Amino acid sequence: MPRAGIKWSERTQYCQNIESVDAQNAWAQANNYNAQDQYVSFNCVMPLSTVYGVLVILWIGFLVLAVCACRLQPGVALMDALQRHCAVWSPVEALWQQRGRPRPWPS
């Protein structure tokens, strides 16, 4: 008896965003789909692999933000603190100035 749910190897194939029933039937016939052996969602918007990727990117982004926020000092403007403390900020500022754009923050 097969297990309920989807296999890890099928985390991208189960998500098929097909609305019309005729198109769903055509897809099922073209891919030899058997509802008892595999799970397919026809109204899925984002597969699990994309969700996992987004979660990893969000985790890394919030980690960088937390590291920068932990280094902030009370009474110091945010842009000044970013310029002094975050290693990520220097290349961004250099690229901004290289393109000849005025600084949108106070000096």
SULZIQUI-V295934 format. One record per run of one state. SS is the DSSP state (H for helix, E for strand, L for the rest). FROM is the first residue (numbers start at 0). TO is the last residue. If there is no record, write none. Layout:
[[SS & FROM & TO] [SS & FROM & TO]]
This chain:
[[L & 0 & 6] [H & 7 & 9] [L & 10 & 13] [E & 14 & 14] [L & 15 & 15] [E & 16 & 16] [L & 17 & 19] [H & 20 & 29] [L & 30 & 39] [E & 40 & 40] [L & 41 & 41] [E & 42 & 42] [L & 43 & 46] [H & 47 & 69] [L & 70 & 76] [H & 77 & 84] [L & 85 & 85] [H & 86 & 97] [L & 98 & 106]]
